[in-house]
Amino acid sequence: MTTPRDLLITTLDVASSRLPGQGDLSLALAGGELIDLLNARAAELDGDRIVPDESGAVDDRLLNEASAALVRQAPYESVEDWLWRRGRGLAAVYLTDLRSEGQITRRRRSRWAPFGGDRIVLTDTPARRSARERWTSNEPVLTSLGTAIGVRDQEHGQDEQEQQDQQDQQLERLPDVADDAVETVLATVHNAVRDLEAERQRRSIEDAAFDNIWRGQ
């Protein structure tokens, strides 16, 4: 399995009661893809620029798609730009892929909720057990990505404000990783998720202000 698949499975497994926004998850999935490409030597970082490396190879369809999507002309693409571009709609892509593999199913919540009442259920597969083992062992990459989108904090029963405070603290002390390039990607994911939340809050304030004007308040 790959880091993005493990992250999505872990998210569905641990945070099923309150899933992160698809934007947050998509950014983290794109970060996981890039980390796997770096580890497979299908890409390397020059500063914060992603340089494709034709000598590397990956054995996964979606990672191959990610590799093919890398910008191959100088000055290349920054990690941040990659997250926003590749991450657009990526959560839905991985969710569809897991469903096609039989990793997840949909189950109706109750017979009294025939419309919009389905929930996603993970099936008991080796992939799920492998992802859980990676998560419970506190593997640094998966732990950092999960913390960025609030999965770790939901596992500990924290509310949304506590989650945000924990994520801000986590940004200051990312789990130790042996590779500077991987650490760069993880830090960029945390920053991107935080920027996305700031944008949501800004729009919420603007919408509330517009509503007040519309109502003459």
C-alpha positions in Angstrom: 0.0 0.0 0.0 1.0 3.6 -0.4 1.0 6.5 2.0 -2.1 8.2 0.5 -4.1 5.0 0.7 -3.0 4.3 4.2 -3.9 7.9 5.1 -7.4 7.6 3.6 -8.0 4.2 5.2 -6.8 5.5 8.6 -9.0 8.6 8.3 -12.1 6.5 7.5 -11.2 4.1 10.3 -10.3 6.5 13.1 -12.3 9.7 12.3 -15.4 8.1 10.7 -17.7 10.1 13.1 -16.4 13.5 11.9 -14.4 13.3 8.7 -12.1 16.2 7.7 -13.0 18.4 4.9 -12.2 17.0 1.5 -9.9 20.0 0.8 -7.8 19.3 3.9 -7.7 15.6 3.1 -6.9 16.2 -0.6 -3.9 18.4 0.3 -2.6 15.7 2.7 -3.1 13.0 0.1 -1.1 15.0 -2.5 1.6 15.4 0.1 1.6 11.6 0.7 1.9 11.0 -3.0 4.9 13.3 -3.2 6.6 11.6 -0.2 6.2 8.2 -1.9 7.6 9.6 -5.1 10.6 10.9 -3.2 11.1 7.6 -1.5 10.9 5.8 -4.8 13.4 8.2 -6.3 10.9 9.2 -8.9 11.4 12.8 -7.8 13.7 14.8 -5.7 13.6 18.3 -4.2 15.9 21.2 -5.2 15.1 23.6 -2.4 11.3 23.5 -2.5 11.2 22.7 -6.2 10.1 19.2 -7.3 12.5 17.8 -9.9 11.3 14.6 -11.6 13.8 11.7 -11.7 13.3 9.2 -14.6 15.5 6.6 -12.8 12.9 5.9 -10.2 9.8 3.7 -10.5 6.6 3.2 -8.7 4.2 0.2 -8.7 0.9 1.9 -8.2 -1.6 3.3 -10.7 -2.4 6.5 -8.9 1.2 7.2 -8.0 2.1 6.7 -11.6 -0.5 9.2 -12.5 1.0 11.6 -9.9 4.5 11.0 -11.4 3.2 11.7 -14.9 1.6 15.0 -13.6 4.9 16.4 -12.4 6.1 19.5 -14.1 9.1 18.5 -16.2 10.6 21.9 -17.2 12.6 24.4 -15.2 12.0 26.2 -12.9 9.8 23.2 -12.0 7.0 23.4 -9.5 7.1 24.2 -5.8 5.9 21.8 -3.2 3.1 24.2 -2.2 1.9 24.7 -5.8 1.9 20.9 -6.3 -0.3 20.4 -3.2 -2.9 22.8 -4.5 -2.8 21.6 -8.1 -2.6 17.9 -7.6 -4.8 18.0 -4.5 -7.8 19.4 -6.3 -10.5 16.7 -6.0 -7.9 14.0 -5.0 -9.9 12.7 -2.0 -12.8 11.7 -4.3 -10.3 10.0 -6.7 -8.8 7.9 -3.9 -12.2 7.1 -2.4 -13.4 5.8 -5.7 -10.3 3.7 -6.1 -10.7 2.1 -2.7 -14.3 1.4 -3.5 -13.4 -0.3 -6.8 -10.9 -2.5 -4.9 -13.5 -3.6 -2.4 -11.7 -1.8 0.5 -14.9 0.1 1.4 -18.6 -0.3 1.0 -21.7 1.8 1.7 -24.2 0.8 4.3 -27.5 2.4 5.0 -27.6 3.9 8.5 -31.2 2.7 9.1 -34.3 1.8 7.2 -35.8 5.1 8.3 -33.2 7.1 6.3 -33.5 5.8 2.7 -32.1 9.0 1.2 -28.7 10.4 2.1 -28.4 8.0 5.0 -25.6 5.8 3.7 -22.3 5.7 5.5 -18.9 4.5 4.3 -17.7 1.2 6.0 -14.2 -0.2 5.7 -14.0 -3.9 5.0 -11.7 -6.1 6.9 -8.7 -6.4 4.5 -5.0 -6.8 4.8 -4.7 -3.2 3.6 -6.8 -2.0 6.5 -4.8 -4.0 9.0 -1.5 -2.7 7.5 -2.6 0.9 7.7 -3.7 0.5 11.3 -0.4 -1.1 12.2 1.4 1.8 10.6 -0.8 4.3 12.5 -0.6 2.6 15.9 3.1 2.3 15.6 3.3 6.2 15.3 5.1 6.0 12.0 6.3 9.6 11.6 5.0 10.4 8.1 1.5 9.0 8.6 1.3 10.5 12.1 2.2 13.9 10.8 -0.2 13.8 7.9 -3.0 12.5 10.1 -2.3 15.3 12.7 -2.4 17.9 9.9 -6.0 17.0 9.1 -7.1 16.4 12.7 -7.3 12.6 12.7 -4.9 12.1 15.6 -6.9 14.6 17.7 -10.2 13.0 16.9 -8.8 9.7 18.1 -8.1 11.3 21.4 -11.6 12.8 21.6 -10.6 16.5 21.3 -13.1 19.1 20.2 -12.5 21.4 17.1 -10.7 24.2 19.0 -8.5 21.7 20.8 -7.7 20.1 17.5 -6.7 23.5 16.0 -4.5 24.3 19.0 -2.9 20.8 18.8 -2.3 21.2 15.0 -0.6 24.6 15.6 1.7 23.0 18.2 2.4 20.0 15.9 3.6 22.4 13.2 6.3 23.6 15.5 7.5 20.0 16.4 6.9 17.6 13.5 7.8 14.0 14.1 11.4 13.2 13.5 12.0 12.0 9.9 15.3 11.0 8.5 15.0 12.9 5.2 15.0 16.7 4.9 13.0 16.6 1.7 10.2 14.6 3.4 10.3 17.0 6.3 9.9 19.9 3.9 6.8 18.2 2.3 5.2 17.6 5.8 5.8 21.1 6.9 4.2 22.4 3.7 1.2 20.2 4.1 0.6 21.6 7.6 1.0 25.1 6.3 -1.4 24.5 3.4 -4.1 23.0 5.6 -3.8 25.9 8.0 -4.0 28.4 5.2 -7.1 26.6 3.9 -8.8 26.9 7.3 -7.9 30.6 7.5 -9.5 31.1 4.1 -12.7 29.3 5.3 -12.8 31.5 8.3 -12.3 34.6 6.3 -15.2 33.7 3.9 -17.4 32.8 6.8 -16.9 36.3 8.3 -17.5 37.9 5.0 -20.7 35.9 4.4 -21.9 36.8 7.9 -21.2 40.5 7.3 -23.1 40.3 4.0 -26.0 38.6 5.6 -26.1 41.4 8.2 -26.1 44.1 5.5 -28.8 42.2 3.6 -31.0 42.1 6.7 -30.3 45.8 7.5 -28.5 45.1 10.7 
